[in-house]
Amino acid sequence: MNKIITVMAAFVACVGFSACSGKKDNTLKVYSIIHESETEVICNLFTKKTGIPVQYLRASTGELVNRLISEKENPQADILFGGATSYHILARDAGALAAYVSPEAEGYPEYALSDDGSYTGFCVLTLGIGYNTKRFAEKIPGVDVPLTWDDLLNEKFKGEIVLTNPQASSTAYLFVQNQLQRLGMEKGWDYLSALAPLVGQFPDSGSAPAKLLGTGEYSLGVSYLHMMAKYKDQGFGVDYVAPPKSVGDVDCIAITKNAPHMEEAKKFVDFILSAEAQEVLSGMNYTLPANPRAKLKEGSITLDKIDLIDYDSKAAAEQKKDVLSRWAEIVE
C-alpha cells in the first residue's frame, strides 16, 4: 500500500490519511475505526472493483466521532466506517450524518438498521472475558476462570486485568453500559467502582486487550469475542467465555452530512453492506456478518450461543457524557 505523507500546513483533509490508491481525483476519504490491516484490504478491494481511489484515517471511535462532529460544517471525510451504534447516534444527533438507505440492506435484521437511514450495521459484536491460559494458571493458581461478569470482582485478579479506556473506545463504553443496563444504575456503578482498582491497564485501543492477552502480558481481559476467537485460532494461548447477561451491538457505517464525494460514498456503503465484503471482513476478523446472505467463517461466534440483555443503544448515547464523567471520577 502506498503511503501519502503530507505536511501539517498542507491539505488538511489528507493529514494522517493512508492511501489505498495513488490517484487523487475524486478520492473517497474514510474515517475508519476498523483495524488498519482490514481497512487496507477492504479499501483496496473497493478500489479494484470500482476504480474509485480511497484514503483512510484510522483512529479510535471516540477520536474520530469527535472529529467528525467538529468538522460537520466543513466535512473532511465522506465515510465513518465502524464504531458501535451509540456513537453513530451521537454523530447523527449532532447533525454530522446523512441519511442513505442502501439497496444492499434489504433483508437485514432490524437491530442493524437505523430508523432514518443515517447508519447501518454491517457486523455483529458481542463482549466476553478472555484469558491467557498459561499466565492465568501461573499468576492466579487455584482460582477458577471467571465465567460471569460478577466473577471478575475477585481481589486475586488485581493487576492482571486489562480493559480498554471507555473515554476513547466504543468497546469499553459498551462494557460500561453492559454493567449499568444489566444491574441498574446504582448497582452498576457499585460494580464498576469495585472493578476499576483491579484493572492493570486501560489502553485506548479496543483491540489492545486481546493483543495483550495473546502476548501473555495479562491474565484476563474484556474484549469482543470475535477478537479473542481470532487469537485463539492463531495459537496464541488465548481462550474466552461468553458471560450471561452480555450485550450485543453492531459495527456501523455512515455517510457524513454534505460529504464532498456523496455518490462515491454511497457506492462504498453499498459495497460494505454486500455479502462479498462482509465475507472478506469475517474471514479476517471472525465477526458475524449482518448481511443474512453472507457465509459465516468457520469458528465465528453466533448470537444463539450467547445470553444477551435487551441493550438500549439510544439510552447509551444519551447518557454518554454523564457516564464518562462519572467514570473519570472513579479512575482518578
ABEGO torsion letter per residue (X at the ends): XBBBBBBAABBAAABGBBBABABABGBBBBBBABBAAAAAAAAAAAAAAAGBBBBBBBBBAAAAAAAAAAAAABBABABBBEEBAAAAAAAAAAGABBBBBBAAABGBBAAABBAAGABBBABBBBBBBBBBAAAAAAABBGBBBBABAAAABBAAABGABBBBBAAABAAAAAAAAAAAAAAEAAAAAAAAAAAAAABABBBABAAAAAAAAAAGABABBBBBAAAAAAAAAAGAGBBBBBBBGBBBBBBBBBBBBGBABAAAAAAAAAAAABAAAAAAAAAAAGBBBABAABBBBBGBBBAAABBBBBBBAAAAAAAAAAAAAAAAAAAX
